[in-house]
Amino acid sequence: MANRKRTVTASEVQDVLNYFGKCPICDYPARAWHLTAQFDDGRIESQTVAACGGWCGWKGPVSPTPMTGDTAVLTQGQRNCIDPRRPSPARLRAEATEKQLGELPQISETTIPPTVS
């Protein structure tokens, strides 16, 4: 089977709320995220990455071992569909807005009541 470039069709980012790791470069506290990607071949891969909260700008993969409990506490996450065959969420919102505007009654000058002075 030939190696082919895979395309990400959807992704999700979740904050790891109970991650208390430190930056390996400057020792500042770091924040962590759990990233999940779905590819066009159906495979799903995930990784936990962290970033320095200080000045050095370090980012890299980390062990998802949390400080408290046995498992990482994750936020609900933001899911992004980026399948090129599907319209983007922004495009779907624009189309819905256009449809809603088209369904509004048309107002003409004859339907506006005169103002009383």
C-alpha angles and dihedrals in degrees: 000000000000120000110252130183111257122218124219109237098179138004138188131199122199128181115234100227098190099046113121102171125142132227111267091217107045102009094237117143114273133212122222136209132190111223123198123186129188116204133207090253090061097254120134121205131180138188138177115230132181136201131204115256090206138065105290100074097223117168128174150129116294138185108265091227105140127213093233128040129354100282137044116262106228132192119236090264139215114270118204123194109205100166106145090217092059125066116252120255088249091055092048090052091049092050091048091050091049090050092049091049090050091054094054115105113259112245119213130182090258092061095052110093115232117255118245115226 
